[in-house]
Amino acid sequence: EMQKRRTKRTGKSALSLETTLAAHTKTVYSCKWSPNGTRFASTSNDEMIKIWDAHTYLHLTTLVSGMLLIRDCDWSPDGLYLVTTFCHQTIKIWEVNQSTLLKSITSPNGTLARGCSWSPDGELIAFTSDDKVHIWNINTNSLQISLQSTQEILHCCSWSPIGTQIAATSNKTIEIWDTSSFTHLITITPHSDLVNCCSWSPDGTRIATASDDKSIKVFNVHFLRLEATLQPPHKMWVNWCCWSPNGSLIASTSSDQTLKVWEATTYTLISSIHSHSNSVYGCSWSPDGTHLLSASADRTVKVWKWNH
């Protein structure tokens, strides 16, 4: 395991605040840039999913879920649809241009749905509930398969960039399945507490994880080894992490109210910003890697320009 010391190039120069969007009335849990970079979405405990213009930062439309605790969202690869999960047994698929609910899916056995991820080919949606990853087939409009976990409660799930594997997180662990046969490949236990998020590197060789143990770890999928623990750690729970589109950076958010950016080869800290006045949950890079979103319990979404 590699331990890296703090780089001297931390500070405010690498990230600069472009705008603060304060349209939500409760905690904002998730924010995601659309694949073509023209829009982004934010989801909140105020029962609203808001869609924003990524150039003007104007509010475009609101999708009213009618449910609290909208925990996760993901765009379809063509950027036309959005899937959302709640701390509830329902998953919803939205047609964004028409601001309409396309499909409401009930989780099997009425279990709570948590994480969601759209497959790179746009044909499947994965979502977690209790001890399973469920795979919904868009073409047949039906549940294709449910993948059994070795853990009791799953949280985040994420398809690999080319769709050949899917990863899911739980208490202390990450699990990976092969998606050609939907067979379980490996269970990894890199953390000492709940793993909130997993994010694949764009080349599909590494997974970054964010945990309540205050750490971000990077696991090499090809060599099946822990590659790095990013130092210095956050001071509180790490809620989210994501790779930049070119794979050179990893961003992380935490309940310590900071947004951090790490170099993804040497695993050194480049920037650490006290970004919000409350816990920071989601983060998302723009497809061109020039901007970064952050979502917070302070009810705002912030847009940051990457200057490094």
DRENDO-1510 file (C-alpha; in Angstrom, 1 decimal, always signed):
<recs>
REC; n; res; u; v; w
REC; 1; GLU; +0.0; +0.0; +0.0 .
REC; 2; MET; +1.4; +3.4; -0.9 .
REC; 3; GLN; +1.2; +6.3; +1.5 .
REC; 4; LYS; +1.9; +9.7; +0.1 .
REC; 5; ARG; +2.7; +12.9; +2.0 .
REC; 6; ARG; +0.9; +16.2; +1.5 .
REC; 7; THR; +2.0; +18.1; -1.5 .
REC; 8; LYS; +3.1; +21.8; -1.1 .
REC; 9; ARG; +0.7; +22.8; -3.9 .
REC; 10; THR; -2.4; +22.9; -1.9 .
REC; 11; GLY; -4.6; +26.1; -1.8 .
REC; 12; LYS; -7.1; +28.1; -3.6 .
REC; 13; SER; -5.3; +28.7; -6.9 .
REC; 14; ALA; -6.3; +25.4; -8.5 .
REC; 15; LEU; -10.0; +25.8; -7.9 .
REC; 16; SER; -11.9; +29.0; -8.2 .
REC; 17; LEU; -15.6; +29.5; -7.5 .
REC; 18; GLU; -17.6; +30.4; -10.6 .
REC; 19; THR; -21.1; +30.4; -9.1 .
REC; 20; THR; -23.3; +29.3; -6.3 .
REC; 21; LEU; -26.8; +27.9; -7.1 .
REC; 22; ALA; -29.2; +28.2; -4.1 .
REC; 23; ALA; -32.4; +26.9; -5.6 .
REC; 24; HIS; -33.0; +24.0; -3.2 .
REC; 25; THR; -34.6; +24.3; +0.2 .
REC; 26; LYS; -33.0; +21.2; +1.8 .
REC; 27; THR; -29.9; +19.1; +1.6 .
REC; 28; VAL; -28.5; +18.6; -1.9 .
REC; 29; TYR; -27.3; +15.0; -2.1 .
REC; 30; SER; -26.2; +14.5; -5.7 .
REC; 31; CYS; -25.1; +16.5; -8.7 .
REC; 32; LYS; -24.2; +15.0; -12.1 .
REC; 33; TRP; -23.0; +16.6; -15.3 .
REC; 34; SER; -24.8; +15.4; -18.5 .
REC; 35; PRO; -22.6; +13.3; -20.9 .
REC; 36; ASN; -22.5; +16.1; -23.5 .
REC; 37; GLY; -21.7; +18.8; -21.0 .
REC; 38; THR; -24.6; +21.0; -21.8 .
REC; 39; ARG; -26.6; +20.5; -18.6 .
REC; 40; PHE; -26.3; +19.2; -15.1 .
REC; 41; ALA; -28.7; +17.8; -12.5 .
REC; 42; SER; -29.0; +18.3; -8.8 .
REC; 43; THR; -31.2; +16.2; -6.4 .
REC; 44; SER; -32.3; +17.2; -3.0 .
REC; 45; ASN; -34.3; +16.2; +0.1 .
REC; 46; ASP; -36.8; +18.9; -0.9 .
REC; 47; GLU; -38.3; +16.3; -3.3 .
REC; 48; MET; -36.9; +18.2; -6.3 .
REC; 49; ILE; -34.6; +17.3; -9.2 .
REC; 50; LYS; -33.4; +20.4; -10.8 .
REC; 51; ILE; -31.8; +20.7; -14.3 .
REC; 52; TRP; -29.4; +23.5; -15.0 .
REC; 53; ASP; -27.8; +25.0; -18.1 .
REC; 54; ALA; -24.1; +24.3; -17.9 .
REC; 55; HIS; -23.1; +27.5; -19.7 .
REC; 56; THR; -25.4; +30.1; -18.3 .
REC; 57; TYR; -26.1; +28.3; -15.0 .
REC; 58; LEU; -29.7; +29.2; -15.4 .
REC; 59; HIS; -32.3; +26.9; -14.0 .
REC; 60; LEU; -34.0; +25.0; -16.9 .
REC; 61; THR; -36.6; +22.8; -15.3 .
REC; 62; THR; -37.7; +21.0; -12.2 .
REC; 63; LEU; -38.7; +17.3; -11.9 .
REC; 64; VAL; -41.0; +16.9; -8.9 .
REC; 65; SER; -40.4; +13.5; -7.4 .
REC; 66; GLY; -43.0; +13.7; -4.5 .
REC; 67; MET; -40.5; +11.7; -2.4 .
REC; 68; LEU; -37.9; +12.8; +0.2 .
REC; 69; LEU; -34.3; +11.8; +0.3 .
REC; 70; ILE; -33.4; +11.7; -3.4 .
REC; 71; ARG; -30.0; +10.0; -2.8 .
REC; 72; ASP; -28.6; +9.3; -6.3 .
REC; 73; CYS; -29.0; +10.1; -10.0 .
REC; 74; ASP; -27.4; +9.2; -13.2 .
REC; 75; TRP; -27.8; +10.3; -16.8 .
REC; 76; SER; -28.4; +8.0; -19.8 .
REC; 77; PRO; -25.4; +8.0; -22.1 .
REC; 78; ASP; -27.3; +10.0; -24.7 .
REC; 79; GLY; -28.2; +12.6; -22.1 .
REC; 80; LEU; -31.9; +12.4; -22.7 .
REC; 81; TYR; -33.0; +10.6; -19.6 .
REC; 82; LEU; -32.2; +10.6; -15.8 .
REC; 83; VAL; -32.6; +7.8; -13.3 .
REC; 84; THR; -33.1; +8.7; -9.6 .
REC; 85; THR; -33.2; +6.6; -6.4 .
REC; 86; PHE; -34.7; +7.4; -3.1 .
REC; 87; CYS; -34.5; +6.1; +0.4 .
REC; 88; HIS; -37.7; +4.4; -0.7 .
REC; 89; GLN; -38.6; +1.3; -2.7 .
REC; 90; THR; -39.0; +3.3; -6.0 .
REC; 91; ILE; -36.7; +4.1; -8.8 .
REC; 92; LYS; -37.8; +6.7; -11.3 .
REC; 93; ILE; -36.7; +7.3; -14.9 .
REC; 94; TRP; -37.3; +10.8; -16.3 .
REC; 95; GLU; -37.5; +12.2; -19.8 .
REC; 96; VAL; -35.6; +15.4; -19.2 .
REC; 97; ASN; -36.4; +17.5; -22.3 .
REC; 98; GLN; -40.2; +17.0; -21.7 .
REC; 99; SER; -39.8; +17.2; -17.9 .
REC; 100; THR; -41.9; +14.1; -17.6 .
REC; 101; LEU; -41.8; +10.8; -15.6 .
REC; 102; LEU; -41.2; +8.0; -18.0 .
REC; 103; LYS; -41.1; +5.0; -15.7 .
REC; 104; SER; -41.5; +4.2; -12.0 .
REC; 105; ILE; -39.9; +0.9; -10.9 .
REC; 106; THR; -40.7; -0.8; -7.7 .
REC; 107; SER; -37.7; -2.4; -6.0 .
REC; 108; PRO; -38.1; -6.2; -5.6 .
REC; 109; ASN; -39.7; -7.2; -2.3 .
REC; 110; GLY; -40.2; -3.5; -1.5 .
REC; 111; THR; -36.6; -3.0; -0.3 .
REC; 112; LEU; -35.1; +0.5; -0.2 .
REC; 113; ALA; -33.2; +1.6; -3.3 .
REC; 114; ARG; -30.0; +3.4; -2.8 .
REC; 115; GLY; -27.4; +3.7; -5.6 .
REC; 116; CYS; -28.0; +3.7; -9.4 .
REC; 117; SER; -25.9; +3.6; -12.5 .
REC; 118; TRP; -26.7; +3.6; -16.2 .
REC; 119; SER; -24.7; +1.1; -18.4 .
REC; 120; PRO; -22.4; +2.7; -21.0 .
REC; 121; ASP; -24.5; +1.2; -23.8 .
REC; 122; GLY; -27.7; +2.8; -22.4 .
REC; 123; GLU; -29.5; -0.6; -22.3 .
REC; 124; LEU; -29.4; -1.4; -18.6 .
REC; 125; ILE; -29.8; +0.3; -15.3 .
REC; 126; ALA; -28.2; -1.1; -12.1 .
REC; 127; PHE; -29.6; -0.1; -8.7 .
REC; 128; THR; -28.8; -1.4; -5.2 .
REC; 129; SER; -31.3; -2.4; -2.6 .
REC; 130; ASP; -30.5; -4.3; +0.6 .
REC; 131; ASP; -28.1; -7.2; -0.4 .
REC; 132; LYS; -28.6; -7.1; -4.2 .
REC; 133; VAL; -27.7; -5.2; -7.3 .
REC; 134; HIS; -30.7; -5.3; -9.6 .
REC; 135; ILE; -30.3; -5.0; -13.3 .
REC; 136; TRP; -33.2; -3.4; -15.2 .
REC; 137; ASN; -33.4; -3.9; -19.0 .
REC; 138; ILE; -34.6; -0.8; -20.8 .
REC; 139; ASN; -35.5; -2.6; -24.0 .
REC; 140; THR; -37.6; -5.3; -22.4 .
REC; 141; ASN; -38.9; -2.9; -19.6 .
REC; 142; SER; -38.3; -5.6; -17.1 .
REC; 143; LEU; -35.9; -6.8; -14.3 .
REC; 144; GLN; -33.2; -8.9; -16.1 .
REC; 145; ILE; -31.3; -10.3; -13.1 .
REC; 146; SER; -30.5; -9.6; -9.4 .
REC; 147; LEU; -27.0; -10.1; -8.3 .
REC; 148; GLN; -26.5; -11.5; -4.8 .
REC; 149; SER; -24.0; -9.7; -2.5 .
REC; 150; THR; -22.0; -11.2; +0.3 .
REC; 151; GLN; -23.1; -8.2; +2.4 .
REC; 152; GLU; -26.4; -7.2; +4.0 .
REC; 153; ILE; -26.7; -3.6; +2.8 .
REC; 154; LEU; -25.3; -2.2; -0.5 .
REC; 155; HIS; -25.0; +1.5; -1.2 .
REC; 156; CYS; -23.3; +2.9; -4.4 .
REC; 157; CYS; -23.0; +1.0; -7.6 .
REC; 158; SER; -21.1; +1.8; -10.8 .
REC; 159; TRP; -20.6; +0.2; -14.2 .
REC; 160; SER; -17.0; +0.1; -15.5 .
REC; 161; PRO; -16.4; +2.5; -18.4 .
REC; 162; ILE; -16.8; -0.2; -21.1 .
REC; 163; GLY; -19.6; -2.0; -19.2 .
REC; 164; THR; -17.8; -5.3; -18.7 .
REC; 165; GLN; -18.0; -5.1; -14.9 .
REC; 166; ILE; -20.1; -3.6; -12.2 .
REC; 167; ALA; -19.0; -2.6; -8.7 .
REC; 168; ALA; -21.0; -2.0; -5.6 .
REC; 169; THR; -20.1; -0.8; -2.1 .
REC; 170; SER; -21.2; -1.8; +1.4 .
REC; 171; ASN; -19.9; -1.8; +5.0 .
REC; 172; LYS; -16.1; -1.8; +4.6 .
REC; 173; THR; -16.2; -3.7; +1.2 .
REC; 174; ILE; -16.4; -3.4; -2.6 .
REC; 175; GLU; -17.7; -6.2; -4.7 .
REC; 176; ILE; -17.3; -6.7; -8.5 .
REC; 177; TRP; -19.3; -8.7; -10.9 .
REC; 178; ASP; -18.6; -9.7; -14.5 .
REC; 179; THR; -21.5; -8.4; -16.7 .
REC; 180; SER; -21.2; -10.9; -19.5 .
REC; 181; SER; -22.2; -13.8; -17.3 .
REC; 182; PHE; -23.3; -11.7; -14.2 .
REC; 183; THR; -21.0; -13.8; -12.0 .
REC; 184; HIS; -19.4; -12.6; -8.8 .
REC; 185; LEU; -15.7; -11.9; -9.3 .
REC; 186; ILE; -14.2; -10.6; -6.0 .
REC; 187; THR; -15.0; -9.0; -2.6 .
REC; 188; ILE; -12.4; -6.5; -1.4 .
REC; 189; THR; -12.3; -5.1; +2.1 .
REC; 190; PRO; -10.1; -2.0; +2.0 .
REC; 191; HIS; -11.9; +0.1; +4.6 .
REC; 192; SER; -12.7; +0.0; +8.3 .
REC; 193; ASP; -16.2; +1.6; +7.9 .
REC; 194; LEU; -19.0; +2.2; +5.5 .
REC; 195; VAL; -18.0; +2.7; +1.9 .
REC; 196; ASN; -20.2; +5.4; +0.5 .
REC; 197; CYS; -19.0; +5.6; -3.1 .
REC; 198; CYS; -16.9; +3.8; -5.8 .
REC; 199; SER; -15.7; +5.4; -9.0 .
REC; 200; TRP; -13.9; +3.7; -11.9 .
REC; 201; SER; -10.9; +5.3; -13.6 .
REC; 202; PRO; -11.7; +6.2; -17.2 .
REC; 203; ASP; -9.5; +3.3; -18.5 .
REC; 204; GLY; -11.2; +0.8; -16.2 .
REC; 205; THR; -8.1; -0.3; -14.4 .
REC; 206; ARG; -8.6; +1.3; -11.0 .
REC; 207; ILE; -11.5; +2.0; -8.6 .
REC; 208; ALA; -11.4; +4.9; -6.1 .
REC; 209; THR; -13.5; +4.5; -2.9 .
REC; 210; ALA; -14.8; +7.0; -0.4 .
REC; 211; SER; -15.5; +5.9; +3.2 .
REC; 212; ASP; -16.8; +6.9; +6.6 .
REC; 213; ASP; -13.4; +5.9; +7.9 .
REC; 214; LYS; -12.3; +9.3; +6.5 .
REC; 215; SER; -10.2; +7.9; +3.7 .
REC; 216; ILE; -10.1; +7.5; -0.1 .
REC; 217; LYS; -8.4; +4.4; -1.4 .
REC; 218; VAL; -7.5; +3.3; -4.9 .
REC; 219; PHE; -7.7; -0.3; -5.8 .
REC; 220; ASN; -6.0; -1.7; -9.0 .
REC; 221; VAL; -8.6; -4.1; -10.6 .
REC; 222; HIS; -6.1; -5.7; -13.0 .
REC; 223; PHE; -3.5; -6.6; -10.4 .
REC; 224; LEU; -6.1; -7.1; -7.5 .
REC; 225; ARG; -4.1; -5.0; -5.1 .
REC; 226; LEU; -4.6; -1.8; -3.0 .
REC; 227; GLU; -2.6; +0.8; -4.8 .
REC; 228; ALA; -2.9; +3.9; -2.6 .
REC; 229; THR; -4.5; +5.5; +0.5 .
REC; 230; LEU; -4.7; +9.2; -0.2 .
REC; 231; GLN; -3.0; +11.4; +2.3 .
REC; 232; PRO; -3.7; +13.5; +4.3 .
REC; 233; PRO; -7.1; +12.1; +5.0 .
REC; 234; HIS; -10.3; +14.1; +5.4 .
REC; 235; LYS; -11.2; +15.0; +9.0 .
REC; 236; MET; -14.7; +13.5; +8.7 .
REC; 237; TRP; -16.7; +11.0; +6.6 .
REC; 238; VAL; -15.8; +11.0; +2.9 .
REC; 239; ASN; -19.1; +11.1; +1.0 .
REC; 240; TRP; -18.2; +10.9; -2.6 .
REC; 241; CYS; -15.3; +10.7; -5.1 .
REC; 242; CYS; -14.9; +10.9; -8.8 .
REC; 243; TRP; -12.2; +10.7; -11.5 .
REC; 244; SER; -11.7; +13.5; -14.0 .
REC; 245; PRO; -12.5; +12.5; -17.6 .
REC; 246; ASN; -8.9; +12.1; -18.6 .
REC; 247; GLY; -8.1; +10.1; -15.5 .
REC; 248; SER; -5.4; +12.4; -14.2 .
REC; 249; LEU; -7.4; +13.7; -11.1 .
REC; 250; ILE; -9.6; +12.4; -8.3 .
REC; 251; ALA; -12.0; +14.7; -6.5 .
REC; 252; SER; -13.5; +14.0; -3.1 .
REC; 253; THR; -16.1; +15.5; -0.8 .
REC; 254; SER; -16.6; +15.2; +2.9 .
REC; 255; SER; -18.7; +16.1; +6.0 .
REC; 256; ASP; -15.7; +18.2; +7.0 .
REC; 257; GLN; -17.1; +20.7; +4.5 .
REC; 258; THR; -14.1; +20.4; +2.1 .
REC; 259; LEU; -13.7; +19.6; -1.5 .
REC; 260; LYS; -10.3; +18.0; -2.4 .
REC; 261; VAL; -8.6; +17.3; -5.6 .
REC; 262; TRP; -5.8; +14.7; -5.9 .
REC; 263; GLU; -3.3; +13.9; -8.6 .
REC; 264; ALA; -4.1; +10.3; -9.7 .
REC; 265; THR; -0.6; +9.1; -10.6 .
REC; 266; THR; +1.4; +10.2; -7.6 .
REC; 267; TYR; -1.7; +10.4; -5.4 .
REC; 268; THR; -0.7; +13.8; -4.0 .
REC; 269; LEU; -3.1; +16.4; -2.8 .
REC; 270; ILE; -3.3; +19.4; -5.3 .
REC; 271; SER; -6.2; +21.4; -3.8 .
REC; 272; SER; -8.2; +21.5; -0.7 .
REC; 273; ILE; -11.0; +24.0; -0.4 .
REC; 274; HIS; -13.4; +24.7; +2.5 .
REC; 275; SER; -16.1; +24.7; -0.1 .
REC; 276; HIS; -19.4; +24.8; +1.8 .
REC; 277; SER; -20.9; +25.8; +5.2 .
REC; 278; ASN; -22.1; +22.2; +5.9 .
REC; 279; SER; -21.4; +18.6; +4.8 .
REC; 280; VAL; -20.5; +18.2; +1.1 .
REC; 281; TYR; -22.1; +15.2; -0.6 .
REC; 282; GLY; -21.9; +14.9; -4.4 .
REC; 283; CYS; -19.3; +16.0; -6.8 .
REC; 284; SER; -19.0; +15.7; -10.6 .
REC; 285; TRP; -16.5; +16.7; -13.3 .
REC; 286; SER; -17.6; +18.4; -16.5 .
REC; 287; PRO; -16.9; +16.1; -19.5 .
REC; 288; ASP; -14.1; +18.4; -20.7 .
REC; 289; GLY; -12.5; +18.4; -17.2 .
REC; 290; THR; -12.5; +22.2; -16.8 .
REC; 291; HIS; -15.2; +22.5; -14.1 .
REC; 292; LEU; -16.3; +20.6; -11.0 .
REC; 293; LEU; -19.6; +20.6; -9.2 .
REC; 294; SER; -20.2; +20.1; -5.5 .
REC; 295; ALA; -23.5; +19.5; -3.6 .
REC; 296; SER; -24.0; +20.2; +0.0 .
REC; 297; ALA; -26.2; +20.1; +3.1 .
REC; 298; ASP; -26.0; +23.9; +3.0 .
REC; 299; ARG; -28.7; +23.6; +0.3 .
REC; 300; THR; -26.4; +24.8; -2.5 .
REC; 301; VAL; -24.7; +23.5; -5.6 .
REC; 302; LYS; -21.4; +25.2; -6.4 .
REC; 303; VAL; -19.6; +25.3; -9.8 .
REC; 304; TRP; -15.8; +25.4; -9.6 .
REC; 305; LYS; -13.3; +26.2; -12.4 .
REC; 306; TRP; -10.3; +24.0; -12.5 .
REC; 307; ASN; -7.2; +26.3; -13.1 .
REC; 308; HIS; -4.4; +23.9; -12.6 .
</recs>
